[in-house]
Amino acid sequence: MTFNNLNLQLEAGIGMLTINRPKKLNALNKVTILELHQALKALDQDENVRVIVLTGSGDKAFVAGADISEFADFNVSEAAQLSREGQELLFDFAENLSTPIIAAINGFALGGGLELAMAAHIRVASSTACMGLPEVSLGVIPGYGGTQRLAQLVGKGRALQMITTAEMIDASKAEQWGLVNSVTAPEDLLSYCLSLAEKIKRNAPLAIAAAIEAVNANYKDDLNGYDVEITAFAKSFGTADFKEGTSAFLQKRKANFTGN
């Protein structure tokens, strides 16, 4: 696939997806959101892809926010449509993707950029990264799930502090607060994310997809997470990967999972 605002590389079961709008600090516009949806969908449907690493081009920004010029003149109904469509097309879609996404936060992750990182399953930040939801400084609030996912990750009080002050936090504080999983030196960011991807890649893809579904169920009002876990646990016993995994363990050999 070819894209205007993304670079996509596939190597040894890992999809490296880079948002490429350096002059706009990789800001999200409608085209980029659509292309991200298309790329993530295609990677998820590719049986050879086990993990996705998502980052921004250059060393200044992961994603510096949404492209404000696209919606500065919107009215109330247009804004509602923008938020709903964006959440469905990209942010909720990414969060519920069966293939795990690692966000490699290589610089500014602000507004929609931080919302995108929070929709990923794992977040790793460069030590030079800065994160924030500055929307209230523009007279609006986060509209791509930021008020919900930030509170889930760092707690209600810290989420409200970040949102109401519109201040950025550095990578060290983000790790301390649980917003990111790990912090690395800038030059080690991608290699660290790829090492995580390699560890994930060795495990059963159907089981990983089921684990993502079960964990996410805890945050959905219409689902009982325990029931989802029980069902997913039981279904795993009917997979070839379960038979391979248990056989490999008993035979003291490395498992060869096929995703079946």
Backbone torsions as a table, in degrees:
resi	resn	phi	psi	omega
1	MET	NA	145.0	176.7
2	THR	-116.1	143.9	-176.3
3	PHE	-133.8	156.8	175.9
4	ASN	-80.8	-37.6	-170.5
5	ASN	-120.4	11.8	-179.9
6	LEU	-133.5	150.3	166.6
7	ASN	-114.9	135.3	-178.2
8	LEU	-128.2	125.8	176.2
9	GLN	-126.5	138.8	178.1
10	LEU	-118.9	128.0	178.7
11	GLU	-153.1	120.4	172.8
12	ALA	51.9	46.6	174.9
13	GLY	82.5	5.6	-180.0
14	ILE	-119.2	127.6	175.7
15	GLY	-96.8	120.0	177.2
16	MET	-100.9	112.9	-175.2
17	LEU	-114.1	118.4	-175.6
18	THR	-118.6	122.4	174.9
19	ILE	-74.6	124.8	-168.5
20	ASN	-123.9	76.1	171.9
21	ARG	-132.7	62.6	-170.9
22	PRO	-60.1	-34.0	-179.9
23	LYS	-68.1	-23.2	177.5
24	LYS	-105.5	16.4	-176.6
25	LEU	52.5	37.4	176.1
26	ASN	61.4	26.6	-179.9
27	ALA	-58.9	146.4	-178.7
28	LEU	-84.4	119.6	168.4
29	ASN	-114.3	-178.6	-175.4
30	LYS	-61.1	-41.1	-179.1
31	VAL	-63.0	-43.6	-178.6
32	THR	-66.3	-40.8	177.6
33	ILE	-61.4	-43.8	178.7
34	LEU	-64.6	-43.3	-179.7
35	GLU	-65.8	-37.6	175.7
36	LEU	-62.0	-42.6	176.5
37	HIS	-59.2	-47.8	-177.8
38	GLN	-63.1	-42.2	-179.1
39	ALA	-67.3	-45.5	179.7
40	LEU	-63.5	-40.0	178.7
41	LYS	-62.9	-44.9	-178.9
42	ALA	-65.7	-41.1	179.1
43	LEU	-65.7	-39.1	-179.9
44	ASP	-66.2	-31.5	-178.7
45	GLN	-84.6	-11.5	179.6
46	ASP	-84.2	112.4	-176.6
47	GLU	-63.6	-18.3	-179.5
48	ASN	-83.4	-14.2	-178.0
49	VAL	-94.0	121.3	-177.6
50	ARG	-105.8	-25.3	-177.1
51	VAL	-147.2	148.6	176.5
52	ILE	-120.2	130.6	172.3
53	VAL	-107.9	124.3	-175.8
54	LEU	-114.9	127.6	-179.7
55	THR	-147.9	-179.6	177.9
56	GLY	-114.1	153.4	-179.3
57	SER	-73.9	150.5	-179.8
58	GLY	77.7	-173.9	-179.0
59	ASP	-114.6	6.3	-178.2
60	LYS	-91.1	-35.9	-171.5
61	ALA	-147.4	137.1	162.6
62	PHE	-71.1	-69.2	168.5
63	VAL	-148.9	121.4	-173.9
64	ALA	-83.6	6.9	177.4
65	GLY	133.5	-170.1	174.8
66	ALA	-85.3	158.3	178.6
67	ASP	-80.5	96.0	-171.7
68	ILE	-61.0	-30.3	-177.7
69	SER	-61.2	-21.0	-178.1
70	GLU	-79.1	-23.0	-174.6
71	PHE	-129.4	10.8	-177.4
72	ALA	-60.3	-27.2	-177.7
73	ASP	-104.1	12.2	-177.3
74	PHE	-70.6	150.4	171.7
75	ASN	-95.6	-175.2	-173.7
76	VAL	-61.5	-46.5	-177.2
77	SER	-69.0	-36.5	177.9
78	GLU	-66.3	-37.8	178.7
79	ALA	-66.1	-40.4	178.3
80	ALA	-62.3	-42.6	179.0
81	GLN	-65.3	-41.7	178.6
82	LEU	-58.2	-48.5	-177.9
83	SER	-65.6	-47.6	-177.0
84	ARG	-64.5	-46.7	-178.7
85	GLU	-65.1	-39.9	179.3
86	GLY	-64.1	-43.4	179.1
87	GLN	-62.5	-45.6	-177.6
88	GLU	-67.7	-42.4	-173.2
89	LEU	-73.6	-36.3	-173.3
90	LEU	-124.8	-58.3	-167.3
91	PHE	-71.1	-50.4	175.2
92	ASP	-66.9	-37.3	179.6
93	PHE	-60.0	-45.9	179.7
94	ALA	-65.0	-45.4	-177.9
95	GLU	-59.0	-35.4	-176.4
96	ASN	-99.0	9.5	179.1
97	LEU	-64.7	141.7	179.9
98	SER	-71.7	-27.6	178.7
99	THR	-89.0	125.4	-177.4
100	PRO	-64.4	140.1	179.5
101	ILE	-113.1	128.4	173.2
102	ILE	-106.1	119.7	176.3
103	ALA	-88.5	119.8	175.9
104	ALA	-97.9	98.9	-171.6
105	ILE	-87.8	103.3	-169.2
106	ASN	-102.5	12.5	-179.5
107	GLY	175.2	-138.8	179.4
108	PHE	-65.0	129.7	170.2
109	ALA	-127.2	93.4	-172.0
110	LEU	-122.9	146.8	176.3
111	GLY	54.0	-123.9	179.7
112	GLY	-58.2	-25.8	177.0
113	GLY	-67.6	-44.6	176.2
114	LEU	-68.4	-36.5	177.3
115	GLU	-61.8	-37.8	177.2
116	LEU	-67.2	-43.9	178.2
117	ALA	-61.2	-39.6	-179.6
118	MET	-69.3	-24.1	177.1
119	ALA	-76.7	-18.6	175.1
120	ALA	-70.4	163.2	-176.1
121	HIS	-83.4	-28.9	180.0
122	ILE	-138.8	140.8	179.8
123	ARG	-124.4	128.9	174.0
124	VAL	-125.2	133.1	-175.5
125	ALA	-117.4	142.6	166.2
126	SER	-67.3	150.1	179.9
127	SER	-63.9	-15.9	178.4
128	THR	-94.9	1.0	-177.8
129	ALA	-72.2	150.8	174.3
130	CYS	-132.0	139.8	-175.1
131	MET	-131.0	145.2	178.5
132	GLY	-176.0	164.1	174.0
133	LEU	-121.6	89.3	-172.9
134	PRO	-90.3	17.0	-170.4
135	GLU	-59.1	-34.7	-176.9
136	VAL	-64.9	-21.1	176.6
137	SER	-71.7	-11.5	176.2
138	LEU	-106.5	4.4	179.7
139	GLY	83.4	20.8	-179.0
140	VAL	-139.7	177.9	176.6
141	ILE	-121.1	167.2	175.2
142	PRO	-56.0	137.2	-175.2
143	GLY	-122.4	1.6	-179.9
144	TYR	-115.8	40.5	175.0
145	GLY	91.5	4.0	-174.6
146	GLY	-63.7	-38.5	-179.3
147	THR	-66.4	-27.4	-178.0
148	GLN	-87.0	-52.2	-174.3
149	ARG	-70.8	-34.4	179.7
150	LEU	-64.8	-43.8	178.3
151	ALA	-63.2	-37.0	178.2
152	GLN	-64.2	-34.6	-175.1
153	LEU	-86.2	-41.3	-172.9
154	VAL	-114.1	-6.2	-177.3
155	GLY	97.0	157.9	-174.2
156	LYS	-61.4	-47.4	-175.6
157	GLY	-63.6	-47.0	-179.8
158	ARG	-67.9	-36.3	177.2
159	ALA	-61.7	-46.1	179.5
160	LEU	-66.0	-34.7	176.0
161	GLN	-62.4	-48.6	-179.3
162	MET	-63.0	-42.3	-175.1
163	ILE	-73.4	-43.7	-174.3
164	THR	-77.0	-28.0	176.5
165	THR	-84.7	-20.5	-175.8
166	ALA	61.4	19.5	-177.8
167	GLU	-87.9	152.2	175.6
168	MET	-87.3	153.2	170.5
169	ILE	-118.9	152.4	180.0
170	ASP	-85.0	175.7	-174.6
171	ALA	-64.3	-36.6	-179.1
172	SER	-62.4	-46.0	178.6
173	LYS	-67.8	-37.4	178.5
174	ALA	-60.1	-39.1	176.8
175	GLU	-69.2	-41.7	179.5
176	GLN	-60.9	-38.5	-177.7
177	TRP	-83.6	-9.5	-179.3
178	GLY	88.5	11.8	179.0
179	LEU	-74.8	-34.3	174.4
180	VAL	-122.4	154.4	-178.7
181	ASN	-77.6	-39.3	-174.7
182	SER	-150.4	160.3	175.2
183	VAL	-126.8	136.6	179.2
184	THR	-128.6	167.4	168.3
185	ALA	-64.4	148.8	-177.4
186	PRO	-52.8	-41.4	-176.4
187	GLU	-73.4	-13.0	-178.8
188	ASP	-102.9	-2.5	-171.1
189	LEU	-58.0	-55.6	-175.5
190	LEU	-68.4	-38.5	179.2
191	SER	-64.3	-37.7	177.4
192	TYR	-65.3	-44.7	179.1
193	CYS	-63.0	-38.7	178.2
194	LEU	-67.7	-33.9	176.7
195	SER	-67.1	-37.9	173.8
196	LEU	-62.7	-43.6	179.8
197	ALA	-60.7	-38.9	178.8
198	GLU	-63.5	-40.3	178.1
199	LYS	-64.2	-43.1	179.2
200	ILE	-64.9	-40.6	-175.2
201	LYS	-60.9	-26.5	-178.2
202	ARG	-73.7	-14.5	-173.9
203	ASN	-98.2	171.9	-172.4
204	ALA	-72.5	119.2	-175.9
205	PRO	-63.8	-35.6	178.2
206	LEU	-67.3	-38.0	178.0
207	ALA	-67.3	-39.1	177.9
208	ILE	-63.4	-44.6	178.5
209	ALA	-61.1	-40.7	179.3
210	ALA	-67.1	-36.9	178.4
211	ALA	-65.8	-40.7	176.9
212	ILE	-60.1	-45.7	179.6
213	GLU	-61.4	-42.8	-177.1
214	ALA	-69.2	-43.1	178.2
215	VAL	-63.0	-45.0	180.0
216	ASN	-62.7	-30.6	-178.0
217	ALA	-61.2	-27.3	179.8
218	ASN	-63.0	-22.2	-175.9
219	TYR	-104.4	12.4	-179.9
220	LYS	-115.2	124.3	-173.3
221	ASP	-62.5	-30.0	-174.6
222	ASP	-90.2	6.7	-178.4
223	LEU	-125.9	146.8	170.6
224	ASN	-97.9	109.4	-175.2
225	GLY	-58.2	-35.5	179.6
226	TYR	-65.3	-40.9	178.3
227	ASP	-65.5	-40.7	177.7
228	VAL	-61.7	-42.1	178.7
229	GLU	-62.3	-45.3	-179.6
230	ILE	-59.4	-46.2	-179.5
231	THR	-63.2	-45.1	-179.1
232	ALA	-66.8	-39.2	177.0
233	PHE	-59.3	-47.4	-178.5
234	ALA	-65.1	-42.0	-178.9
235	LYS	-61.5	-31.8	-178.2
236	SER	-62.2	-26.2	-179.8
237	PHE	-69.2	-15.9	179.1
238	GLY	-95.8	9.4	-177.8
239	THR	-99.9	153.6	174.5
240	ALA	-65.9	-31.9	179.6
241	ASP	-63.7	-35.8	176.9
242	PHE	-64.3	-44.8	179.4
243	LYS	-62.8	-40.8	178.8
244	GLU	-66.8	-43.9	-178.5
245	GLY	-63.1	-45.7	-179.5
246	THR	-70.2	-38.0	178.2
247	SER	-64.6	-43.3	179.9
248	ALA	-62.6	-40.2	178.4
249	PHE	-62.5	-46.6	-177.5
250	LEU	-69.4	-30.2	-179.6
251	GLN	-91.4	0.6	178.3
252	LYS	55.8	49.9	176.3
253	ARG	-132.8	169.7	179.1
254	LYS	-78.6	132.9	-179.6
255	ALA	-74.3	146.7	175.9
256	ASN	-117.7	90.6	-176.1
257	PHE	-82.1	138.7	-177.5
258	THR	-112.9	-6.9	-178.0
259	GLY	80.3	27.0	179.3
260	ASN	-124.0	NA	NA
